[in-house]
Amino acid sequence: MKARYYLGGIVIVIFLGLLVYNFTQTDIEYESNFSTLMQDGKTCKATGTWIRDKAFEENRADKTFSFFIRDAHNNEMKVVYKGIKPNNFEVATSVVVTGKFENGYFNATDVLTKCPSKYEGQPTTVGKPAVYNF
């Protein structure tokens, strides 16, 4: 009976050790300036807005999607994503890409889009009395 408890305890300790190891190995940093990102060459996340003047390209044969984004400092960067275009890409207010800058463009492994909120720009009724009709 004690052998089972020892074996279970060892399995739990190994699992917790692997869990801690995986959390400490995540070294993805967030970059807000594309010029810094272009010099580092390491895996990171970057946020920008899609430049609508420069059309995006979908290559269905290679399953790649490319577009240009701009950061808050007006730096532009080409992004190439090996995957399909996100469904809501055209209406996105900002784009978050994860990957590396290499070969003159950002090679994205993940693309997330932020859509406009349906609650933005709504008039508020704070301070106005409620009117009830009975």
Beta strands, then each sheet from edge to edge (+ up, - down):
strand 1: 29-31
strand 2: 44-50
strand 3: 57-59
strand 4: 64-70
strand 5: 76-82
strand 6: 94-102
strand 7: 105-114
sheet 1: 1+ 2+ 4- 3+
sheet 2: 1+ 2+ 6- 7+ 5+
end
